[in-house]
Amino acid sequence: MRKRILIITLLVTAAAIIIYSLVSTQLYYNLSVEDERHTLEVYVNLFDTEKYSPDDDGAHAFAGRLGGARVTIMDAEGNVLGESDADMIESDHSDREEVREAISSGEGYAVRSSETLSQDMMYYCRTVDIGGTTYLVRVAEYLQSSWSMYARLLPSLAIYLIIDILGCLLFTFVATYFILRPVESLTREAAGGGMVQTRYPELSTLAQILNERNRNIEWKMREVDEEKKLVERAQDSKNEFIANITHEMNTPLTSIKGYAELLTSGMLNEEQTKVAYKTIASQSERLTNLIACIINYNEIDDDTLPPYDVDLSKLAREMMAVVQPEADKRNITIIDKIEDNVIVQSRHERVTQLLGNLMRNAIRYNKPGGTVTVELNYKHFVVSDTGIGIAPENMDKVFSRFFTVDKSHSGKNGGFGLGLAVCRKICRRAGWRISVQSELGKGSAFTVDFGLR
């Protein structure tokens, strides 16, 4: 950073010094030309027509009075009559710029390199009257060129550039100290975490960027922490799932194995043998149902088939008819509060699972002679009962896998504690929200919110 500031400062200041010197030299040169012109005009004013003849002698005499200035005397057409310098001269100067102007307007001047003397000179020419005849008198003096002026300035320019280098070094040190120090302090403060502030308005944008970066880092860290917690929860859930499956499968397997060993031993009588066969068959069916429930539960996550319009009103009434015999056995009344033509985006088999699980649970965990109310509109689907209810400490567990509120029902009619977990998965895949309200001993109400307002 310091090196860059030094280089940029040196380039800018050195370029400014050089450009200034060139411009100043040109301005000085232009002033010199103007001053020299006035001087030559004064010289021509000193020309005495009676004293100086229009020939070489007169030119030499007038040049001597002017201190060595070059004098040329010509006739009215620009033909040279007298010359104070140079042994060989052109006899016709009518093509020279200052001569042409003098012939046309009475006077003229020009600055150029003399072809005969190989010098930069300024020429001033004016018409004069000698004895009634018009002549041209031209006076010329050496003029220092702009480049020669600049060349004389080079030693001083070199000194200025050396001073500029030293000044740039000092400026860079001071600038980086006072400019970069607040920036370094700001970045160190930002590196420590938290929000930073600055009293320098110029650094407010940088402070905002650093604060935004810190916020993004904090957000990313929180995201990483959340992902870590999710992974840990997933691992715990996996372990719990395996433990639950092992527990649920162990009971029927133990029964099957025990009765199988008894049958093999031949120690059972005819009546005991019938009981053993019946127990093996029922526990095998229970084990088969458990495996089917687990497979169905896992298939929901892998389901990639697209949803479509489902008439939920029709399916709800059909499911009520399916569970009605089970309700009649327990003298439970099902109340219909279903609105017509409630259409949702889902799949027929998934909605059937959702409706069946909620209605069967409402009947299974109800009291004899109780009621089950099925309410459906375009906002939500609610299944409420007057059953045993859920204890407050179990409210956050009801949607967990293998959890049942009444262990006495476990294993009957497929009651493995996966039904509500399946319902929650189906709702999440559809973008719905399932919740429960319950009071122990008075009943429960399960609500599926479709997210419409």
C-alpha positions as CSV (number, residue, x, y, z in Angstrom):
1,M,0.0,0.0,0.0
2,R,2.8,2.4,1.0
3,K,4.7,1.6,-2.2
4,R,1.7,2.2,-4.3
5,I,1.0,5.5,-2.7
6,L,4.6,6.5,-3.2
7,I,4.7,5.6,-6.8
8,I,1.4,7.3,-7.6
9,T,2.4,10.4,-5.7
10,L,5.8,10.5,-7.5
11,L,4.3,10.0,-10.9
12,V,1.6,12.7,-10.4
13,T,4.0,15.3,-8.8
14,A,6.8,14.7,-11.3
15,A,4.4,14.9,-14.2
16,A,3.0,18.2,-12.7
17,I,6.5,19.6,-12.3
18,I,7.6,18.7,-15.9
19,I,4.4,20.0,-17.4
20,Y,4.7,23.2,-15.4
21,S,8.3,23.7,-16.5
22,L,7.3,23.2,-20.1
23,V,4.4,25.6,-19.9
24,S,6.5,28.2,-18.0
25,T,9.3,28.0,-20.5
26,Q,6.9,28.5,-23.4
27,L,5.3,31.4,-21.6
28,Y,8.7,33.0,-20.9
29,Y,9.7,32.4,-24.5
30,N,6.6,34.1,-25.8
31,L,7.3,37.1,-23.5
32,S,10.9,37.2,-24.7
33,V,9.7,37.2,-28.3
34,E,7.4,40.1,-27.6
35,D,10.1,42.1,-25.7
36,E,12.6,41.5,-28.6
37,R,10.1,42.7,-31.1
38,H,9.6,46.0,-29.2
39,T,13.4,46.3,-29.0
40,L,13.8,45.8,-32.8
41,E,11.1,48.4,-33.4
42,V,13.1,50.9,-31.3
43,Y,16.2,50.0,-33.3
44,V,14.5,50.7,-36.6
45,N,13.3,54.0,-35.2
46,L,16.9,55.0,-34.7
47,F,17.6,54.7,-38.5
48,D,18.6,58.1,-39.8
49,T,18.0,58.3,-43.5
50,E,20.5,61.2,-43.9
51,K,23.2,59.5,-42.0
52,Y,23.1,55.9,-43.3
53,S,23.2,55.2,-47.0
54,P,21.3,52.3,-48.5
55,D,24.3,50.1,-49.1
56,D,26.7,47.8,-47.2
57,D,28.5,50.8,-45.6
58,G,25.3,52.2,-44.3
59,A,24.2,48.8,-43.0
60,H,27.6,48.3,-41.3
61,A,27.4,51.8,-39.8
62,F,23.9,51.3,-38.4
63,A,24.7,47.8,-37.1
64,G,27.7,49.3,-35.2
65,R,25.4,51.9,-33.6
66,L,23.0,49.0,-32.5
67,G,25.8,47.1,-30.9
68,G,26.2,44.4,-33.5
69,A,22.6,43.7,-34.5
70,R,22.3,42.4,-38.1
71,V,21.1,45.1,-40.5
72,T,19.8,44.5,-44.0
73,I,18.8,47.3,-46.4
74,M,16.6,46.4,-49.4
75,D,14.8,48.3,-52.2
76,A,11.0,48.4,-52.3
77,E,10.8,45.0,-54.0
78,G,13.0,43.2,-51.4
79,N,16.3,43.1,-53.4
80,V,19.2,43.4,-51.0
81,L,21.2,46.6,-51.3
82,G,23.3,46.4,-48.1
83,E,24.1,43.6,-45.5
84,S,26.0,44.0,-42.2
85,D,26.7,40.3,-41.7
86,A,27.6,37.2,-43.7
87,D,29.8,37.3,-46.8
88,M,27.4,35.4,-49.0
89,I,23.8,36.4,-49.0
90,E,20.9,36.0,-51.2
91,S,20.2,39.1,-53.3
92,D,16.4,38.7,-53.2
93,H,14.6,38.6,-49.8
94,S,11.1,39.3,-51.2
95,D,10.0,35.7,-50.3
96,R,10.8,36.2,-46.6
97,E,7.8,36.6,-44.3
98,E,8.7,39.8,-42.6
99,V,9.7,41.4,-46.0
100,R,6.4,40.4,-47.6
101,E,4.5,41.9,-44.6
102,A,6.6,45.1,-44.8
103,I,6.0,45.5,-48.5
104,S,2.2,45.1,-48.1
105,S,1.6,46.9,-44.8
106,G,4.7,48.9,-44.0
107,E,6.2,46.6,-41.3
108,G,6.5,42.9,-40.5
109,Y,8.4,40.5,-38.2
110,A,9.2,36.8,-38.0
111,V,11.1,34.3,-35.9
112,R,13.0,31.5,-37.7
113,S,16.2,29.7,-38.2
114,S,18.4,31.6,-40.5
115,E,19.4,29.5,-43.5
116,T,22.6,31.5,-44.0
117,L,23.7,31.9,-40.4
118,S,22.2,28.7,-39.0
119,Q,20.9,30.5,-36.0
120,D,17.4,31.2,-34.5
121,M,16.8,34.9,-35.1
122,M,14.0,37.4,-34.9
123,Y,13.6,39.7,-37.8
124,Y,11.8,43.1,-37.9
125,C,11.4,44.9,-41.2
126,R,10.0,48.4,-41.9
127,T,9.7,50.7,-44.9
128,V,11.7,54.0,-44.8
129,D,11.9,57.0,-47.2
130,I,15.4,58.0,-48.3
131,G,15.6,61.0,-50.6
132,G,12.0,60.3,-51.9
133,T,12.7,56.6,-52.5
134,T,11.2,53.8,-50.5
135,Y,13.5,51.3,-49.0
136,L,13.2,48.4,-46.6
137,V,15.3,48.3,-43.4
138,R,15.4,45.0,-41.6
139,V,17.0,44.5,-38.2
140,A,17.7,41.0,-36.7
141,E,19.1,39.7,-33.5
142,Y,19.8,36.3,-32.1
143,L,16.9,34.8,-30.1
144,Q,17.3,32.0,-27.6
145,S,14.9,29.1,-28.6
146,S,12.4,27.6,-26.2
147,W,14.3,24.3,-26.2
148,S,17.6,26.1,-25.3
149,M,15.8,27.9,-22.5
150,Y,14.4,24.5,-21.3
151,A,17.9,23.0,-21.5
152,R,19.2,25.8,-19.3
153,L,16.4,25.0,-16.8
154,L,17.2,21.2,-16.6
155,P,19.7,21.5,-13.7
156,S,17.1,23.4,-11.7
157,L,14.5,20.9,-12.7
158,A,16.6,18.0,-11.5
159,I,16.9,19.7,-8.1
160,Y,13.2,20.2,-8.0
161,L,12.6,16.5,-8.8
162,I,15.0,15.4,-6.1
163,I,13.1,17.7,-3.6
164,D,9.9,16.2,-5.0
165,I,11.1,12.6,-4.3
166,L,12.0,13.5,-0.7
167,G,8.7,15.3,-0.3
168,C,6.8,12.3,-1.7
169,L,8.6,10.0,0.7
170,L,7.7,12.2,3.6
171,F,4.1,12.5,2.4
172,T,3.8,8.8,2.0
173,F,5.0,8.1,5.5
174,V,2.7,10.7,7.0
175,A,-0.3,9.8,4.8
176,T,0.0,6.0,5.5
177,Y,0.4,6.7,9.2
178,F,-2.6,8.9,9.5
179,I,-4.7,7.2,6.8
180,L,-3.9,3.5,7.2
181,R,-3.6,3.5,10.9
182,P,-7.4,4.0,11.4
183,V,-8.1,1.4,8.7
184,E,-5.8,-1.1,10.4
185,S,-7.4,-0.3,13.8
186,L,-10.8,-0.8,12.2
187,T,-9.9,-4.1,10.6
188,R,-8.3,-5.4,13.8
189,E,-11.5,-4.5,15.7
190,A,-13.6,-6.2,13.1
191,A,-11.4,-9.3,13.3
192,G,-12.2,-9.6,17.0
193,G,-15.9,-10.0,16.1
194,G,-18.9,-7.8,16.8
195,M,-19.9,-4.5,15.2
196,V,-17.4,-1.8,14.6
197,Q,-17.8,2.0,14.5
198,T,-15.6,4.8,13.2
199,R,-15.5,8.6,13.8
200,Y,-14.1,9.1,10.2
201,P,-17.0,9.6,7.7
202,E,-14.7,8.4,4.9
203,L,-14.4,5.0,6.6
204,S,-18.1,4.6,7.3
205,T,-18.5,2.5,4.1
206,L,-15.7,0.3,5.1
207,A,-17.1,-0.1,8.6
208,Q,-20.5,-1.1,7.1
209,I,-18.8,-3.7,4.9
210,L,-16.9,-5.1,7.8
211,N,-20.1,-5.2,9.9
212,E,-21.9,-6.9,7.1
213,R,-19.1,-9.4,6.8
214,N,-19.2,-10.1,10.5
215,R,-23.0,-10.6,10.3
216,N,-22.6,-13.0,7.5
217,I,-19.9,-14.9,9.4
218,E,-22.2,-15.1,12.5
219,W,-25.0,-16.2,10.3
220,K,-22.9,-18.9,8.7
221,M,-21.6,-20.0,12.1
222,R,-25.2,-20.3,13.4
223,E,-26.0,-22.2,10.3
224,V,-23.1,-24.5,10.9
225,D,-24.2,-25.0,14.5
226,E,-27.8,-25.7,13.4
227,E,-26.6,-28.2,10.8
228,K,-24.4,-29.8,13.5
229,K,-27.3,-30.0,15.8
230,L,-29.5,-31.4,13.0
231,V,-26.9,-34.1,12.3
232,E,-26.6,-34.9,16.0
233,R,-30.4,-35.1,16.3
234,A,-30.6,-37.2,13.1
235,Q,-28.0,-39.6,14.6
236,D,-29.9,-39.7,17.9
237,S,-33.1,-40.2,16.0
238,K,-31.5,-43.0,14.0
239,N,-30.3,-44.7,17.2
240,E,-33.7,-44.2,18.8
241,F,-35.4,-45.6,15.7
242,I,-33.2,-48.7,15.6
243,A,-33.7,-49.2,19.4
244,N,-37.5,-48.8,18.9
245,I,-37.6,-51.2,16.0
246,T,-35.5,-53.7,18.0
247,H,-37.9,-53.4,20.9
248,E,-41.0,-53.7,18.8
249,M,-39.7,-56.7,16.9
250,N,-38.3,-58.4,20.0
251,T,-41.7,-59.1,21.6
252,P,-43.2,-61.1,18.6
253,L,-39.9,-62.8,17.8
254,T,-39.5,-63.9,21.4
255,S,-43.0,-65.3,21.4
256,I,-42.6,-67.1,18.1
257,K,-39.2,-68.5,19.2
258,G,-40.5,-69.7,22.6
259,Y,-43.6,-71.4,21.2
260,A,-41.6,-72.9,18.3
261,E,-39.1,-74.4,20.8
262,L,-42.0,-75.8,22.9
263,L,-43.6,-77.3,19.8
264,T,-40.3,-78.9,18.7
265,S,-39.8,-80.4,22.2
266,G,-43.2,-82.2,21.9
267,M,-44.0,-81.4,25.5
268,L,-47.3,-79.6,24.7
269,N,-50.7,-81.3,24.7
270,E,-53.3,-80.9,22.0
271,E,-54.9,-77.8,23.5
272,Q,-51.5,-76.1,24.3
273,T,-50.4,-76.9,20.7
274,K,-53.4,-75.1,19.3
275,V,-52.6,-72.1,21.5
276,A,-49.0,-72.1,20.4
277,Y,-49.9,-72.2,16.7
278,K,-52.4,-69.4,17.2
279,T,-49.9,-67.3,19.1
280,I,-47.2,-67.9,16.4
281,A,-49.6,-66.9,13.6
282,S,-50.8,-63.7,15.4
283,Q,-47.3,-62.6,16.3
284,S,-46.1,-63.3,12.8
285,E,-48.9,-61.2,11.5
286,R,-48.0,-58.5,14.0
287,L,-44.3,-58.7,12.9
288,T,-45.4,-58.5,9.2
289,N,-47.6,-55.4,10.0
290,L,-44.7,-53.7,11.8
291,I,-42.3,-54.2,8.9
292,A,-45.0,-52.9,6.4
293,C,-45.5,-49.8,8.6
294,I,-41.8,-49.2,8.7
295,I,-41.4,-49.5,5.0
296,N,-44.4,-47.2,4.4
297,Y,-42.9,-44.6,6.8
298,N,-39.6,-44.6,5.0
299,E,-41.1,-44.6,1.5
300,I,-42.7,-41.2,2.2
301,D,-39.3,-39.5,2.1
302,D,-38.4,-41.2,-1.1
303,D,-41.7,-40.4,-2.8
304,T,-41.0,-38.3,-5.9
305,L,-44.3,-38.6,-7.7
306,P,-46.0,-35.3,-8.5
307,P,-49.1,-34.1,-6.5
308,Y,-52.5,-33.6,-8.1
309,D,-55.9,-32.2,-7.2
310,V,-57.6,-34.4,-4.6
311,D,-61.2,-34.1,-3.5
312,L,-60.6,-34.2,0.2
313,S,-64.3,-33.9,1.0
314,K,-65.1,-37.1,-0.9
315,L,-62.2,-39.0,0.7
316,A,-63.1,-37.9,4.2
317,R,-66.7,-39.2,3.9
318,E,-65.4,-42.5,2.4
319,M,-63.0,-42.9,5.3
320,M,-65.8,-42.2,7.8
321,A,-67.7,-45.0,6.2
322,V,-64.7,-47.3,6.4
323,V,-64.1,-46.7,10.2
324,Q,-67.9,-46.7,11.0
325,P,-68.0,-50.4,11.9
326,E,-65.1,-50.0,14.3
327,A,-66.9,-47.0,15.9
328,D,-70.1,-48.9,16.2
329,K,-68.4,-51.7,18.1
330,R,-67.5,-49.2,20.8
331,N,-70.7,-47.3,20.6
332,I,-68.9,-44.2,19.4
333,T,-70.8,-41.5,17.4
334,I,-69.0,-39.9,14.4
335,I,-70.2,-36.3,13.7
336,D,-69.9,-35.0,10.1
337,K,-68.9,-31.4,9.7
338,I,-67.4,-31.7,6.2
339,E,-67.9,-29.0,3.6
340,D,-68.3,-30.1,0.0
341,N,-65.7,-29.6,-2.8
342,V,-62.6,-29.0,-0.6
343,I,-59.8,-29.7,-3.1
344,V,-56.1,-30.0,-2.1
345,Q,-52.8,-30.7,-3.8
346,S,-51.6,-34.1,-2.8
347,R,-52.0,-37.7,-3.7
348,H,-54.9,-40.1,-3.1
349,E,-53.0,-42.7,-1.2
350,R,-51.3,-40.2,1.1
351,V,-54.5,-38.3,2.0
352,T,-56.2,-41.7,2.7
353,Q,-53.4,-42.6,5.1
354,L,-53.7,-39.2,6.8
355,L,-57.4,-39.4,7.2
356,G,-57.4,-43.1,8.3
357,N,-54.7,-42.6,10.9
358,L,-56.4,-39.6,12.5
359,M,-59.9,-41.1,12.5
360,R,-58.8,-44.5,13.8
361,N,-56.8,-42.9,16.6
362,A,-59.8,-40.8,17.6
363,I,-61.8,-44.0,17.8
364,R,-59.1,-46.2,19.4
365,Y,-58.2,-43.8,22.2
366,N,-61.8,-42.8,22.8
367,K,-64.2,-43.7,25.7
368,P,-67.1,-46.1,25.1
369,G,-70.1,-44.0,24.1
370,G,-68.0,-41.1,23.2
371,T,-68.0,-38.9,20.0
372,V,-65.6,-38.2,17.1
373,T,-66.1,-35.0,15.2
374,V,-64.7,-34.6,11.7
375,E,-64.6,-31.0,10.5
376,L,-63.3,-30.0,7.0
377,N,-63.2,-26.7,5.2
378,Y,-60.8,-25.0,2.8
379,K,-58.6,-23.8,5.7
380,H,-58.2,-26.9,7.8
381,F,-59.1,-30.5,8.6
382,V,-59.9,-31.3,12.3
383,V,-60.5,-34.6,14.0
384,S,-61.6,-34.2,17.7
385,D,-62.6,-36.8,20.2
386,T,-63.9,-37.2,23.8
387,G,-61.3,-39.8,24.7
388,I,-58.5,-40.3,27.2
389,G,-56.5,-37.2,26.1
390,I,-52.8,-36.6,26.3
391,A,-50.8,-35.7,29.4
392,P,-48.9,-32.4,29.2
393,E,-45.5,-34.0,29.5
394,N,-46.3,-36.1,26.4
395,M,-47.6,-33.3,24.1
396,D,-44.2,-32.9,22.4
397,K,-43.9,-36.7,21.8
398,V,-47.1,-37.6,20.1
399,F,-45.7,-37.2,16.6
400,S,-42.6,-39.2,17.5
401,R,-42.0,-42.6,16.1
402,F,-43.1,-45.6,18.2
403,F,-44.8,-43.4,20.8
404,T,-48.3,-44.3,22.0
405,V,-50.3,-42.5,24.7
406,D,-51.7,-45.7,26.0
407,K,-49.4,-48.7,26.0
408,S,-52.3,-51.0,26.5
409,H,-53.3,-50.4,22.9
410,S,-49.8,-51.1,21.5
411,G,-49.8,-53.8,18.9
412,K,-53.6,-53.8,18.3
413,N,-54.9,-52.9,14.8
414,G,-51.4,-51.9,13.7
415,G,-50.9,-49.5,16.7
416,F,-47.1,-49.4,16.7
417,G,-46.8,-45.6,17.4
418,L,-46.0,-44.8,13.7
419,G,-49.4,-43.4,12.7
420,L,-49.0,-39.8,13.8
421,A,-45.3,-39.8,12.7
422,V,-46.6,-40.8,9.2
423,C,-49.2,-38.0,9.4
424,R,-46.6,-35.4,10.2
425,K,-44.4,-36.6,7.3
426,I,-47.3,-36.4,4.9
427,C,-48.2,-32.9,6.0
428,R,-44.6,-31.7,5.7
429,R,-44.3,-33.0,2.2
430,A,-47.6,-31.2,1.2
431,G,-46.6,-28.0,2.9
432,W,-49.3,-28.3,5.6
433,R,-49.0,-27.9,9.4
434,I,-50.3,-30.5,11.8
435,S,-50.9,-29.7,15.5
436,V,-52.7,-31.1,18.5
437,Q,-54.7,-29.7,21.5
438,S,-55.5,-32.0,24.3
439,E,-56.6,-32.2,27.9
440,L,-56.0,-35.3,29.9
441,G,-59.2,-37.3,30.5
442,K,-61.3,-35.0,28.3
443,G,-60.1,-35.6,24.7
444,S,-57.9,-34.4,21.9
445,A,-58.2,-32.4,18.7
446,F,-55.8,-32.9,15.8
447,T,-55.7,-30.0,13.2
448,V,-54.2,-30.0,9.8
449,D,-53.7,-26.4,8.6
450,F,-53.6,-26.1,4.8
451,G,-51.9,-22.7,5.0
452,L,-54.7,-20.7,3.3
453,R,-56.1,-17.4,4.7
